[in-house]
Amino acid sequence: MKYIKLFIFLFISINFCSAQKPQPNLFKRSFVAYKGCEDSKDLEHCYEISFHEFLAKHINRKLLKDSIFLEAKKDTVTVSANILYDEQGKVVKHYSRISNPASNRVEGLRYLLDSIPVVKPVLDRYNNGVAQSARNLFGFYLDKAKDTIVPILGYTPDEVPFDIIEKVPIYKGCDESLSNEDLKKCMSDKVRAVISKNFKVKLAKKYRLDPGIQRIYVVFKIDKKGRVKDIQARGPHPGIEKEAIRVIGKIPKLTKPGYQRGEPVVVPFSIPIVFAVPD
């Protein structure tokens, strides 16, 4: 075996193709206007309340409600929604997602995307529609005594997905003044560098891995103090899994943790490490 080439693809949580949040002074309408919110002075807040009500209506349908009550381990559940609206205010289903609090299935509550009403899109200064994503976390209280699921306004869970987080964790060496999107990229680059520098690809030979593309799926969390914890790995050999965990453990304590609604939260990551084993 002459060499093993390492490819690292970083996918933090679930990435969506979406437009960045427009700058208000450059747009006639800087956020989508949900049905009933057209005259609101705070379109984003009105959207959050209205979409929360939309979700509450649908998840209180008997079959889904019963499954949520059955599967929930706490009296509160969280639903994450990342909805991409196109230039006409229509949902782009391929790039939108609503999680299912009763299941970890990939499809989530995808069928609800057909029920989301068309919104009035973001408008630039020339009245042209602009695509925009709306990313939110919604909390619900499971009122078993009344057999209903109640929306919790202003809810902040202990864990917030990377694509939803309001203020991304700050990796050491990343400029805090950068935008959230740029900070995500900076952090991705820093973690990628740690893996590239420390992962011992020659272990593939030691553990006699089959030729071809091999993958290790790694998950970990950044806690409320910015420390890496709960590292787990699933790969083609226990020894390779152990190596992935060792490498991720070298990520230093971050300068700042993630913040949601002004509170520090735990931010989970999912990282596939992909490498090629030659014949």
C-alpha positions in Angstrom: 0.0 0.0 0.0 1.8 3.1 -1.2 -0.5 5.7 0.2 -3.9 6.5 1.6 -5.6 9.7 0.5 -7.7 11.4 3.1 -10.8 13.4 2.1 -12.7 15.2 4.8 -16.2 16.4 4.2 -17.7 18.5 7.0 -21.4 18.6 7.3 -22.4 20.4 10.5 -25.9 19.3 11.4 -28.1 19.6 8.3 -27.1 22.2 5.6 -29.7 23.9 3.5 -29.4 25.9 0.3 -30.7 29.2 1.5 -30.4 32.9 1.0 -28.7 35.0 3.7 -30.8 37.4 5.8 -31.1 40.6 3.9 -29.9 44.0 5.3 -33.1 46.0 6.1 -31.8 49.3 4.7 -31.3 47.7 1.3 -34.8 46.2 0.9 -38.4 47.5 0.8 -39.4 44.3 2.7 -36.5 42.7 4.5 -38.4 39.6 5.8 -41.2 37.5 4.3 -44.7 38.5 5.3 -46.7 35.5 6.5 -50.4 35.4 6.0 -51.9 38.0 8.4 -48.6 39.7 9.1 -48.6 42.0 6.1 -49.1 45.1 8.2 -46.9 44.1 11.1 -44.0 46.4 12.1 -42.0 43.3 13.1 -42.4 40.8 10.3 -39.9 38.3 11.7 -41.6 38.2 15.1 -45.1 37.9 13.5 -43.8 35.1 11.3 -42.5 33.2 14.3 -45.8 33.5 16.2 -47.9 32.6 13.1 -45.7 29.6 12.1 -45.8 28.4 15.8 -49.6 28.4 15.6 -49.5 26.6 12.3 -47.3 23.9 13.7 -49.4 23.6 16.9 -52.6 23.0 14.7 -51.0 20.3 12.7 -49.1 18.4 15.5 -52.3 18.3 17.5 -53.9 16.0 15.0 -54.6 12.7 16.7 -52.1 10.3 15.1 -49.1 12.6 15.3 -50.1 13.9 18.8 -50.4 10.3 20.1 -47.0 9.4 18.8 -45.4 12.5 20.3 -46.9 11.7 23.7 -45.7 8.1 23.4 -42.1 8.9 22.4 -41.4 12.1 24.3 -39.1 11.6 27.3 -39.9 15.1 28.8 -43.0 17.3 29.0 -41.6 19.6 26.4 -40.5 18.9 22.8 -38.7 21.0 20.2 -39.5 21.3 16.5 -36.9 22.9 14.2 -38.0 24.4 10.9 -35.9 25.7 8.1 -38.1 26.9 5.3 -36.8 28.3 2.0 -39.2 30.7 0.3 -38.5 31.6 -3.4 -38.9 34.9 -5.2 -42.7 34.5 -5.3 -43.0 33.5 -1.6 -43.6 29.8 -2.3 -41.9 27.1 -0.3 -39.0 25.4 -2.0 -39.7 21.9 -0.7 -36.4 20.3 -1.8 -34.5 22.7 0.5 -36.9 23.0 3.4 -37.3 20.8 6.5 -39.5 20.5 9.6 -38.2 18.0 12.2 -40.5 15.5 13.8 -40.4 15.5 17.7 -41.8 12.0 17.7 -39.2 10.4 15.5 -35.7 10.7 14.2 -36.7 9.7 10.7 -34.9 11.6 8.0 -38.2 12.7 6.3 -39.4 14.5 9.5 -42.7 16.3 9.0 -42.0 16.9 5.3 -45.7 16.4 4.4 -46.5 19.7 6.2 -44.6 21.6 3.6 -47.6 21.4 1.2 -49.7 23.1 3.8 -47.6 26.2 4.4 -49.3 29.2 2.9 -47.6 31.3 0.2 -46.1 34.4 1.8 -45.3 37.8 0.5 -41.6 37.5 -0.4 -38.7 39.7 0.5 -38.5 42.7 -1.8 -35.4 44.6 -2.9 -35.4 48.3 -3.5 -36.7 47.7 -7.1 -39.7 45.6 -5.9 -38.1 42.4 -7.1 -38.8 39.3 -5.1 -35.8 37.8 -3.2 -35.4 34.2 -1.9 -35.0 33.9 1.8 -34.9 31.1 4.4 -36.6 31.3 7.7 -35.0 29.2 10.4 -36.7 28.8 13.8 -36.9 26.6 16.8 -40.4 26.0 18.3 -41.1 24.7 21.8 -44.3 22.8 22.9 -45.6 21.7 26.2 -47.2 18.3 26.4 -50.4 18.8 28.5 -51.4 15.2 29.1 -54.1 16.2 31.5 -55.9 18.1 28.7 -54.6 15.8 25.9 -53.2 18.7 24.0 -49.9 20.1 22.8 -49.4 23.8 23.7 -46.9 26.2 22.0 -44.4 27.8 24.3 -43.6 31.3 23.0 -40.0 32.4 23.4 -38.8 28.9 24.2 -35.1 28.1 24.2 -34.0 24.5 24.4 -30.8 23.2 25.9 -29.6 22.1 22.5 -29.8 24.1 19.2 -28.8 22.7 15.8 -25.9 24.5 14.1 -28.0 25.6 11.1 -30.6 27.3 13.5 -28.3 28.8 16.1 -28.6 32.6 16.4 -25.0 33.1 17.4 -22.6 30.4 16.3 -19.8 29.1 18.6 -16.6 31.1 18.2 -13.6 28.9 17.4 -10.2 30.2 18.6 -8.7 32.3 15.9 -12.0 33.2 14.2 -12.9 36.9 14.1 -15.9 37.5 16.3 -17.0 40.5 14.1 -17.7 38.1 11.2 -21.2 37.2 10.2 -22.8 34.0 11.4 -22.3 32.4 8.0 -18.6 33.4 7.9 -18.1 32.2 11.4 -19.6 28.8 10.4 -17.1 28.6 7.5 -14.2 29.6 9.7 -15.1 27.0 12.3 -15.5 24.4 9.6 -12.1 25.2 8.2 -10.5 25.0 11.7 -12.0 21.7 12.5 -11.1 20.4 9.1 -7.5 21.4 9.7 -7.5 19.6 13.1 -8.6 16.4 11.4 -6.3 16.7 8.4 -3.3 17.3 10.7 -4.0 14.6 13.3 -5.9 11.7 11.7 -3.6 8.7 11.2 -4.7 7.4 7.8 -2.0 4.6 7.9 -4.2 2.9 10.4 -6.3 1.7 7.5 -3.5 -0.7 6.6 -3.1 -1.9 10.2 -6.8 -2.8 10.4 -6.8 -4.3 6.9 -9.7 -2.1 5.6 -11.1 -3.0 2.2 -9.9 -1.0 -0.8 -12.2 1.9 -1.8 -14.0 4.7 -0.1 -14.3 4.4 3.7 -16.4 6.6 6.0 -16.4 7.4 9.6 -19.5 9.2 11.0 -18.6 11.3 14.0 -20.9 13.3 16.2 -20.0 15.6 19.1 -21.4 18.5 21.0 -20.0 22.0 22.0 -21.3 22.5 25.5 -22.4 25.7 27.2 -18.8 26.5 28.1 -17.4 25.9 24.6 -15.9 22.5 25.3 -16.1 19.5 23.1 -18.0 16.6 24.7 -20.0 13.4 24.0 -17.9 12.4 21.0 -19.2 9.3 19.2 -18.0 7.6 16.1 -19.2 4.8 13.8 -16.9 3.5 11.2 -15.6 0.3 9.4 -13.5 -0.8 12.4 -13.4 -0.1 16.2 -9.8 1.0 15.9 -10.7 3.6 13.3 -13.6 4.8 15.4 -11.3 5.2 18.4 -8.9 7.2 16.2 -11.7 9.5 15.1 -12.7 10.1 18.7 -9.1 10.8 19.6 -8.7 13.4 16.8 -11.9 15.2 17.6 -10.8 15.4 21.2 -8.0 17.6 20.1 -10.3 20.4 19.2 -9.5 23.1 21.8 -12.1 24.8 24.0 -13.9 27.4 21.9 -13.6 31.1 22.7 -17.4 31.3 23.1 -20.2 28.7 23.0 -23.3 29.0 20.9 -26.1 31.4 22.0 -29.8 31.3 21.4 -32.0 34.2 22.6 -29.1 35.5 24.6 -28.5 32.2 26.5 -25.6 29.8 26.0 -26.8 26.5 24.6 -25.3 23.1 23.6 -24.6 22.8 19.8 -24.4 19.3 18.2 -22.2 18.6 15.2 -22.2 15.7 12.7 -19.0 15.1 10.8 -18.3 12.4 8.2 -14.6 11.7 7.7 -14.2 10.1 4.2 -10.9 8.5 3.0 -9.9 6.4 0.1 -8.0 3.1 0.6 -6.2 2.1 -2.6 -5.8 -1.5 -3.9 
